[in-house]
Amino acid sequence: MSKVNERIKAEVESISLVDTHEHIMLEAERDECAVDFSYLFAHYNSSDLLSAGLSPRMMEAIRSPMHRVRVEGYKHRKVRRLIPEPERDDMSLDEATLITTAATSLYGIRRIGGIQAGETVVVSGPGAIGLMGVVMARLLGAGTIILTGTRPERLEVGRALGADLTVNVREEDVIERIMALTGGVGADAVLECAGTTQAAVDAVEFSKKNGRVALVGIYKEPAPLNVNKIVQWNITLAGSKAEGERSLAQAVALLSRQTVDLSQLITHTFPLDAIHAAFETAEKRVGGAIKVVVKP
């Protein structure tokens, strides 16, 4: 267990959290009282809390400073474990191929310090990684999620997966639009998955002061970023490759705790003897391909 997880568990050592489909009950000492656990979010990011055993629904209930959960007591005892929600038993093997995709976007999120509850997050590029970035941001408690891209059909998929707003960068000035949508402030966090130099440039431009930008895409050319803005606005910029920092395990935990319909991302399946056609379909995006699965 990491030191962070040990600290979190120590903070909730005398509390038992029982998660049900109806409500969340926190049990403490005999006398009835109200307890505010929102302070946890001031010290730990969402990913750390998840890895310590708090489910997304538990975090949703305790994350607001104004939300106090009624505690109806029982005899005082130390908690032996945090009871998680049941794991999903309905995820198909096809959908499970998206776990690595989810972990790639999750690692980008972790590289910029996670997503705090209620933050405005922009995901650019509605490919498989970007769309799973929308899912991860939603499960981690993002407030408003804005998805940008060029393909209307993929932007619609993004909405179905949890994006609140979409921007077609071919039809609108993405910087002006996002600044307008955020009241002129900009995005708290940006997950850049498009992999184009222009998308990287734009990500810096519509970030807020003290914003964070994760570069998850793979770029063919150098990008002329506004370095002066990065410095003057204290913007955090981080590269992210593949699935580091136990992101695979955390992606599994996130996806197992809330039912998300991932089947719409599986656009094509092929038998193993048609693997060349599968690669061509994925590379050329034949038929609007998003995630292509090869079955042995």
C-alpha positions in Angstrom: 0.0 0.0 0.0 1.3 3.4 -0.9 2.0 6.1 1.7 -0.9 8.2 0.3 -3.3 5.3 0.6 -2.1 4.6 4.1 -2.8 8.3 5.0 -6.3 8.2 3.5 -7.2 5.0 5.3 -5.9 6.4 8.5 -8.2 9.4 8.1 -11.3 7.2 7.8 -10.2 4.5 10.2 -13.0 5.0 12.7 -15.7 5.3 10.0 -17.5 2.5 8.2 -18.9 3.3 4.7 -21.7 1.1 3.6 -22.6 1.6 -0.1 -26.1 0.6 -1.3 -28.2 1.3 -4.3 -30.4 3.6 -2.3 -28.0 5.8 -0.3 -24.7 6.0 1.4 -24.7 5.6 5.2 -21.7 6.5 7.3 -21.5 5.0 10.7 -19.5 6.4 13.5 -20.1 6.7 17.3 -23.4 6.3 19.0 -24.5 10.0 19.1 -26.1 11.2 15.9 -24.1 13.9 14.2 -23.2 15.3 10.8 -19.8 14.7 9.3 -18.1 16.6 6.4 -15.5 14.6 4.5 -15.0 17.1 1.7 -11.6 17.9 3.2 -10.2 14.7 1.6 -10.4 16.4 -1.8 -8.2 19.2 -0.6 -5.4 16.8 0.2 -5.8 14.0 -2.3 -6.7 13.8 -6.0 -9.6 11.6 -7.2 -7.4 8.8 -8.5 -5.7 8.4 -5.1 -9.1 8.2 -3.4 -10.2 5.6 -5.8 -7.2 3.5 -5.3 -7.7 3.7 -1.6 -11.1 2.1 -2.0 -13.6 5.0 -2.3 -16.0 4.3 -5.2 -17.1 7.1 -7.6 -20.6 7.2 -6.0 -19.1 7.5 -2.5 -16.9 10.4 -3.7 -19.9 12.0 -5.4 -21.7 12.0 -2.0 -18.9 13.5 0.0 -17.1 15.8 -2.4 -19.2 19.0 -1.9 -18.2 21.3 1.0 -21.9 22.1 1.4 -22.9 18.4 1.6 -23.0 16.8 5.0 -24.0 13.2 5.4 -26.2 12.3 8.4 -24.5 9.8 10.7 -26.7 7.5 12.7 -24.5 5.9 15.2 -23.8 2.4 16.4 -21.2 1.1 18.8 -17.8 2.6 18.1 -15.3 0.3 16.3 -12.5 0.6 13.9 -13.3 0.0 10.2 -11.9 -3.2 8.8 -12.5 -2.3 5.2 -14.3 0.0 2.9 -17.1 -1.9 1.2 -16.9 -1.2 -2.6 -19.8 -1.4 -5.0 -20.2 -4.7 -6.8 -18.0 -5.2 -9.8 -19.5 -5.3 -13.2 -20.3 -8.8 -14.5 -21.8 -7.6 -17.8 -18.7 -6.3 -19.5 -18.1 -8.3 -22.7 -14.6 -9.3 -23.9 -15.0 -6.9 -26.8 -15.7 -4.0 -24.4 -12.8 -5.2 -22.2 -10.4 -4.4 -25.1 -11.1 -0.7 -24.2 -9.5 -1.0 -20.8 -6.1 -0.2 -22.2 -7.6 2.7 -24.1 -9.1 4.0 -20.9 -5.9 3.6 -19.1 -4.0 5.6 -21.7 -6.4 8.6 -21.2 -6.3 8.1 -17.4 -2.5 8.2 -17.4 -2.7 11.6 -19.2 -5.1 12.8 -16.5 -2.8 11.6 -13.7 0.2 13.3 -15.4 -1.5 16.6 -14.8 -2.5 16.0 -11.2 -5.9 14.3 -11.8 -9.3 15.9 -12.2 -10.8 17.6 -9.2 -14.6 17.4 -8.6 -16.5 20.1 -10.6 -13.7 21.1 -12.9 -14.2 22.1 -16.5 -12.4 19.6 -18.7 -11.8 19.8 -22.5 -11.1 16.7 -24.4 -9.8 17.3 -27.9 -10.0 14.5 -30.5 -12.9 12.1 -30.4 -10.9 9.0 -31.3 -11.0 5.9 -29.1 -8.6 7.4 -26.6 -10.3 10.8 -26.5 -13.8 9.2 -26.1 -12.5 7.1 -23.3 -11.0 10.3 -21.9 -14.6 11.6 -21.7 -15.6 8.5 -19.8 -12.7 8.7 -17.4 -13.3 12.5 -16.7 -17.0 11.8 -16.0 -16.2 9.0 -13.6 -13.6 11.1 -11.8 -16.2 13.8 -11.1 -15.6 16.5 -13.7 -18.1 19.2 -13.8 -18.5 20.3 -17.4 -16.9 18.2 -20.2 -16.3 19.8 -23.6 -15.4 17.5 -26.5 -13.8 19.0 -29.6 -13.3 17.4 -33.0 -14.1 17.4 -36.7 -16.5 14.4 -37.1 -20.1 15.1 -36.1 -20.9 11.4 -35.7 -18.0 11.0 -33.2 -19.0 14.1 -31.3 -22.5 12.5 -30.9 -20.9 9.4 -29.5 -19.0 11.6 -27.1 -22.3 13.1 -25.9 -23.7 9.7 -25.3 -20.6 8.8 -23.2 -20.9 11.8 -21.0 -19.7 15.0 -22.8 -21.9 18.0 -21.9 -20.9 20.1 -24.9 -19.3 19.5 -28.2 -17.4 21.9 -30.6 -16.8 21.1 -34.2 -13.5 22.8 -34.9 -14.3 23.0 -38.7 -17.3 25.0 -38.0 -16.3 27.2 -35.1 -13.2 28.9 -33.8 -12.4 26.5 -31.0 -10.5 29.0 -28.8 -13.3 31.6 -29.0 -16.0 29.0 -28.4 -14.4 27.5 -25.4 -13.6 30.8 -23.8 -17.2 31.8 -24.4 -18.5 28.6 -22.8 -16.3 29.1 -19.8 -17.2 32.8 -19.3 -13.9 34.0 -20.6 -11.9 32.0 -18.0 -10.8 28.9 -19.9 -10.6 25.2 -19.1 -9.2 23.8 -15.8 -7.8 20.8 -17.6 -7.3 19.8 -21.2 -6.8 16.2 -22.4 -5.3 16.6 -25.9 -5.8 13.4 -27.8 -6.1 14.7 -31.4 -2.4 14.5 -32.1 -2.3 17.5 -34.4 0.0 20.5 -34.0 -2.9 22.8 -34.2 -4.8 21.0 -31.5 -1.7 21.2 -29.2 -1.4 25.0 -29.9 -5.2 25.5 -29.2 -5.0 23.5 -26.0 -2.7 26.1 -24.5 -4.7 29.0 -25.8 -8.0 28.0 -24.2 -6.5 26.9 -20.9 -7.2 29.1 -17.8 -4.6 30.6 -15.5 -3.1 27.7 -13.5 -4.6 25.3 -16.0 -3.2 21.9 -16.9 -2.7 20.4 -20.4 -2.0 16.7 -21.0 -0.5 15.9 -24.4 -1.7 12.3 -25.1 -1.7 12.4 -28.9 1.2 11.4 -31.1 2.5 14.4 -33.2 4.1 14.2 -36.6 5.6 17.7 -36.4 6.8 20.1 -33.8 4.1 22.4 -32.4 4.7 26.2 -32.0 3.3 26.5 -28.5 2.8 29.9 -26.9 5.5 29.4 -24.3 5.1 32.9 -22.9 1.5 32.2 -22.0 2.6 28.9 -20.4 5.0 30.7 -18.2 3.0 33.9 -17.4 -0.2 31.9 -16.7 1.5 29.2 -14.7 0.1 26.5 -17.1 1.2 22.9 -16.4 2.1 21.0 -19.5 2.8 17.2 -19.4 3.5 14.6 -22.0 1.8 11.2 -21.5 2.7 7.9 -23.2 0.8 4.7 -22.8 -0.4 3.5 -19.4 1.9 4.4 -16.5 1.4 4.7 -12.7 -0.9 1.7 -12.4 -3.4 3.3 -14.7 -4.6 -0.1 -16.0 -5.6 -1.3 -12.6 -7.3 2.1 -11.8 -9.1 2.1 -15.1 -10.5 -1.4 -14.3 -11.6 -0.1 -10.9 -13.4 2.9 -12.4 -15.1 0.9 -15.1 -16.2 -1.8 -12.7 -17.9 0.6 -10.4 -20.3 2.2 -12.8 -22.1 0.8 -15.8 -20.9 2.6 -18.9 -22.1 1.5 -22.3 -18.9 1.0 -24.2 -20.3 -1.2 -26.9 -20.9 1.9 -29.2 -17.2 2.3 -29.4 -16.7 -1.2 -30.9 -17.5 -0.4 -34.5 -15.8 -3.4 -36.2 -14.8 -7.0 -35.4 -12.7 -9.3 -37.5 -11.6 -12.9 -37.2 -7.8 -13.5 -36.8 -7.5 -14.6 -40.4 -8.7 -11.2 -41.5 -6.2 -9.3 -39.4 -4.8 -7.4 -42.4 -8.3 -6.1 -43.2 -8.7 -5.1 -39.6 -5.5 -3.0 -39.6 -6.6 -1.3 -42.8 -10.0 -0.6 -41.4 -8.5 1.0 -38.3 -5.8 2.9 -40.1 -8.0 4.3 -42.8 -11.1 4.7 -40.5 -13.2 2.7 -42.9 -16.9 2.9 -42.2 -16.3 5.4 -39.3 -14.1 2.9 -37.4 -13.4 3.8 -33.8 -12.3 0.6 -32.1 -11.5 -2.4 -34.2 -11.4 -5.8 -32.4 -9.7 -8.9 -33.7 -11.0 -12.2 -32.3 -8.7 -15.3 -32.2 
